Amino acid sequence: MHIAHPSFWVDGETGKHHPPPFTLISSSDIKERKWKPRDDLVASKKMKSYVDKAVFSYSENDFQLAKYCEMYAQRLEEGGRFQLCIWPEHCIIGSPGHNVVEVIRDALDAWGEATGGSIEWVHKGQNLLTEMYSALRAEIPVDASTSFNDNLMSYLRESNKLILCGQAMSHCVNFTVRDIVDHWPESERLNLCLLTDCASAVPGFEDAADSFVSDMKAAGLTVCESKDI
């Protein structure tokens, strides 16, 4: 039950209806109980374990899920990039959406066979109470695992050329790359290669993807197609 998935939430009037995908939930919606976390999650003692008070401070002595959700949505809004957006359930562990598609898996295996290299898998989105568009940090860090991943950034900095692609250009690629650029020497940004034919926008968010690509060109990245590298 992830905070950005429909099944986490129910309407405040009946407690029976989930928000449809792409619903935006504001902090005022939560405060006014237009939407609320479902009762069994509120009663669960496990929810508190996802939030480290040293990272995400809150004033209550006892963790209260509804109040946390209101504060979380408010901090998202204050960040100026997002409201809490409800997404279709996707990339669920154990489902095909979480797996590497066969054609890419075959290419990775072939690369490993040819070079003796090993894939370094990095998981994100494991904390159920925060959204993590970037592979380097959650939008609102709530514990050590969702704070900026300095070890991963140091590993990436060892690359002579870093090729950037994936899904989706409007969201996860967008904010992962922005975090990389913020921690990459400006004089070396040509070594960051964004592949425009190996990523696409979430339908309806094409403008966000286009703005991101324009920003990366202006930042000095190499923006090209896969045939050009």
Secondary structure, DSSP 8 states (H G I E B T S, - for coil): --TTSGGGEEETTTS-----TT-EE-HHHHHTTSEEE-HHHHH-GGGGGG--TTTS--S-SS--HHHHHHHHHHHHHHHTS--EE-----S-TTSGGGS--HHHHHHHHHHHHHH-----------STTS---SSS--SS--SGGGS--HHHHHHHHT-SSEEE--S-TTTHHHHHHHHHHHTS-GGGGGGEEEETTS----TT-HHHHHHHHHHHHHHT-EEE-GGG-
